[in-house]
Amino acid sequence: MIIGLDSSIAGLANAIGPMVGASAAGLGLQAPFILSAGILGVGTLVVVLWVRERQQGLKDQEVA
């Protein structure tokens, strides 16, 4: 089931990605790069917060 879900998401991303990039390129050639940087920045922020939260949970378990 996981392999099918992964394939479905990858196929969806391969279909939507170029459309979003082309739409952003309509605003100028720099727009797709700025959009990509923003998406990667949000992803980085999510990971940093998630890892910090998990590390804090592990430290709480060690104290108890």
Secondary structure, DSSP 4 states (H G I P E B T S, - for coil): -HHHHHHHHHHHHHHHHHHHHHHHHTT-TTHHHHHHHHHHHHHHHHHHHHHHHHHHHHHHHHH-
